[in-house]
Amino acid sequence: MEIRYVNKNDDPLEISNIYESSWKYAYKGIIPKDYLNSIPTGQWANSINKLGLNTLVLTEHGRIIGTASFCKSRWEKYSDYGEVVSIYFLPDYIGKGYGSLLLKKCMEELKQRGFDKVLLWVLEDNHRARKFYEKFGFVYSEVFMDDNIGGKDVREVLYLLV
């Protein structure tokens, strides 16, 4: 098992597939099934190397099974925070402790960049993810933003670690 930064030899479609597969698994019952089933192959391929975003991959036996992204907070009100933007895994690897490893690595990298406070957004109905982040000390801030994904109104909630 290795956690490393994404590099030019990594296939963006392979990493995008992790997002796509994870969305279909983790957001089942939260986001409309029709929308999840219609996510095109490569949906996130062009986002992998987005300027300002740091992307990690977790490999097992040379295969990328998970990915995480972090950056300086994208929210003006929280400009002195680091932000965990995403953590996603292939469904067979969810719930096996790998997420903890990726989150810890994101936190270490943010700390090295001078961020002692960290934020992240989670879909309100994603109870599994919320419990996961709470286990690491993240606290629901009672700040939220409404969104619409696949024709369904959803709420994203802000978690802070200070």
C-alpha positions in Angstrom: 0.0 0.0 0.0 1.3 3.4 -0.9 -0.1 7.0 -0.7 1.5 9.4 -3.1 0.7 12.4 -5.2 -0.8 11.8 -8.6 1.8 12.0 -11.4 1.9 12.2 -15.2 2.0 8.4 -15.5 -1.3 8.0 -13.8 -4.3 7.6 -16.1 -6.9 10.3 -15.4 -9.7 8.0 -16.6 -8.7 5.4 -13.9 -8.8 8.0 -11.2 -12.1 9.4 -12.6 -13.5 5.9 -12.4 -12.9 5.9 -8.7 -15.0 9.0 -8.3 -17.7 7.6 -10.6 -17.8 4.2 -8.8 -17.8 5.7 -5.4 -20.6 8.2 -6.2 -22.8 5.3 -7.5 -22.1 3.3 -4.3 -22.0 6.0 -1.6 -24.8 8.2 -2.9 -27.3 5.4 -3.6 -30.6 6.6 -2.0 -29.3 10.1 -1.6 -28.9 11.2 -5.3 -31.4 9.9 -7.9 -30.5 6.6 -9.4 -31.0 7.8 -12.9 -28.5 10.6 -12.4 -25.9 8.2 -10.9 -26.4 5.8 -13.7 -25.9 8.5 -16.3 -22.6 9.8 -15.0 -20.3 9.6 -18.1 -17.0 7.8 -18.1 -14.3 10.3 -17.4 -16.6 12.8 -15.7 -13.8 13.9 -13.4 -10.7 13.2 -15.6 -10.1 16.9 -16.4 -10.3 17.9 -12.7 -7.5 15.6 -11.5 -4.8 18.1 -12.1 -6.8 21.3 -11.5 -4.6 24.2 -10.6 -4.5 24.8 -6.8 -5.8 21.3 -6.1 -3.5 18.7 -4.6 -4.5 15.1 -5.5 -3.3 12.0 -3.7 -3.8 8.4 -4.7 -3.7 5.3 -2.6 -2.4 2.2 -4.4 -2.5 -1.5 -3.4 -0.4 -3.9 -5.4 0.2 -1.2 -7.9 -3.5 -0.5 -8.5 -5.1 2.9 -7.7 -8.0 2.1 -5.3 -8.6 5.5 -3.8 -8.0 9.2 -4.2 -8.2 12.4 -2.2 -7.9 16.1 -2.9 -7.1 19.0 -0.7 -6.2 22.7 -1.0 -6.3 26.0 0.7 -9.9 26.8 1.5 -11.9 27.9 -1.5 -14.2 29.8 0.8 -13.4 33.5 1.6 -14.9 33.3 5.1 -12.5 30.5 5.9 -9.5 31.8 4.1 -7.1 30.6 6.9 -8.3 27.0 6.7 -7.1 24.1 4.6 -9.8 22.1 2.9 -10.3 18.4 2.2 -12.2 18.5 -1.1 -12.8 14.8 -1.6 -12.0 11.3 -0.5 -13.2 8.5 -2.8 -12.6 4.8 -3.1 -13.6 1.9 -5.3 -16.6 0.3 -3.6 -14.8 -2.9 -2.6 -12.3 -0.9 -0.5 -14.8 1.3 1.3 -15.1 0.6 5.1 -11.7 -1.2 5.3 -9.7 1.6 7.0 -8.1 3.1 3.9 -10.1 6.3 4.2 -8.5 6.9 7.5 -5.1 6.7 6.0 -5.9 9.1 3.2 -7.6 11.6 5.5 -4.6 11.5 7.9 -2.3 12.1 4.9 -4.4 15.1 3.7 -4.2 16.5 7.3 -0.4 16.1 7.4 0.0 17.8 4.1 -2.2 20.6 5.0 -0.4 21.1 8.3 2.9 21.2 6.5 1.5 24.0 4.4 0.6 25.9 7.6 -3.0 25.0 8.0 -4.0 24.1 11.6 -7.7 24.4 10.8 -9.4 22.3 8.2 -12.9 22.3 6.7 -14.8 20.0 4.4 -18.3 19.7 3.0 -20.5 16.6 3.2 -24.0 15.8 1.9 -26.3 16.0 4.9 -27.8 12.6 4.2 -24.4 10.9 3.8 -24.5 9.6 7.4 -21.6 7.1 6.9 -19.3 9.9 5.8 -20.4 12.2 8.6 -19.7 9.6 11.2 -16.3 9.0 9.6 -15.3 12.7 9.8 -16.7 13.1 13.3 -14.5 10.2 14.4 -11.5 12.4 13.5 -12.8 15.4 15.4 -14.6 17.3 12.7 -17.6 19.1 14.0 -20.8 20.1 12.1 -20.7 23.9 12.1 -24.4 24.4 11.4 -23.4 26.1 8.2 -24.9 24.6 5.0 -25.5 25.2 1.4 -28.4 24.0 -0.7 -27.7 22.3 -4.0 -29.6 20.3 -6.6 -28.0 17.2 -8.0 -29.8 15.2 -10.6 -33.0 17.1 -10.1 -33.1 16.4 -6.3 -32.6 19.2 -3.7 -29.8 18.2 -1.4 -28.0 20.0 1.4 -24.3 20.1 1.9 -23.1 20.7 5.5 -19.8 22.2 6.6 -17.6 20.4 9.0 -14.7 22.1 10.8 -11.6 20.9 12.6 -10.1 23.7 14.7 
